Amino acid sequence: MKQACPKLVSYKKGGIMPWPKGEYPASYKNQPKYLREKATEIANGVLAESNDEGIAIATGLKKAREYFKDHPEEKRKAKK
């Protein structure tokens, strides 16, 4: 049986619990804090829809980078 990531816990209905506030996927560890937080927020939304951890992690990081590219003022605020 395939084991879930230690940061994720299965719900009773078989779903996967998102990363709680302040925690993030291990693959985000080298990202700046502002990017990591936004990517985790997005990944949690994707995870709720797709139930696929790999897709959620990749999509979260990609969309967070796009977000800050399109909203540079948010990047400045987040760094403070």
C-alpha positions as CSV (number, residue, x, y, z in Angstrom):
1,M,0.0,0.0,0.0
2,K,1.3,3.5,-0.9
3,Q,2.0,5.6,2.1
4,A,1.0,9.3,2.1
5,C,3.4,12.1,2.8
6,P,4.0,12.6,6.5
7,K,2.6,16.1,6.3
8,L,-0.7,14.8,4.9
9,V,-3.3,12.8,6.8
10,S,-6.1,10.9,5.2
11,Y,-9.6,12.0,6.0
12,K,-12.2,9.4,7.0
13,K,-13.8,9.7,3.6
14,G,-10.4,8.9,1.9
15,G,-9.5,12.5,1.0
16,I,-6.1,14.1,1.8
17,M,-5.8,16.8,4.4
18,P,-4.1,20.0,3.2
19,W,-0.9,21.4,4.6
20,P,-1.8,23.4,7.8
21,K,-0.7,27.0,8.2
22,G,3.0,27.3,8.6
23,E,3.7,23.8,7.1
24,Y,4.6,23.2,3.5
25,P,5.7,20.4,1.1
26,A,9.4,19.5,1.5
27,S,10.0,20.5,-2.1
28,Y,9.2,24.2,-1.2
29,K,12.0,24.4,1.4
30,N,14.4,26.4,-0.7
31,Q,11.8,28.9,-1.9
32,P,11.5,32.4,-0.3
33,K,8.9,32.5,2.5
34,Y,6.4,34.7,0.6
35,L,6.5,32.4,-2.4
36,R,6.3,29.2,-0.2
37,E,3.2,30.6,1.7
38,K,1.4,31.5,-1.5
39,A,2.3,28.2,-3.2
40,T,1.1,26.2,-0.2
41,E,-2.2,28.2,-0.2
42,I,-2.7,27.4,-3.9
43,A,-1.6,23.8,-3.5
44,N,-4.2,23.2,-0.8
45,G,-6.9,24.4,-3.2
46,V,-5.7,22.1,-5.9
47,L,-5.4,19.2,-3.5
48,A,-9.0,19.6,-2.5
49,E,-10.1,19.4,-6.1
50,S,-7.8,16.8,-7.5
51,N,-6.7,14.6,-4.5
52,D,-3.3,14.3,-6.3
53,E,-0.4,15.6,-4.1
54,G,2.1,15.7,-7.0
55,I,-0.1,17.8,-9.2
56,A,-1.0,20.1,-6.2
57,I,2.6,20.8,-5.3
58,A,3.7,21.5,-8.9
59,T,0.7,23.6,-9.7
60,G,1.0,25.6,-6.4
61,L,4.5,26.6,-7.1
62,K,3.9,27.5,-10.8
63,K,0.8,29.6,-10.0
64,A,2.5,31.3,-7.1
65,R,5.4,32.4,-9.4
66,E,2.9,33.6,-11.9
67,Y,0.9,35.5,-9.3
68,F,4.0,37.4,-8.0
69,K,5.1,38.1,-11.6
70,D,1.7,39.7,-12.3
71,H,1.5,41.4,-8.9
72,P,5.0,42.7,-8.0
73,E,3.5,45.1,-5.4
74,E,2.3,42.0,-3.5
75,K,5.8,40.6,-3.5
76,R,7.2,43.8,-1.9
77,K,4.5,43.7,0.8
78,A,5.1,40.0,1.5
79,K,8.8,40.5,2.0
80,K,8.3,43.1,4.8
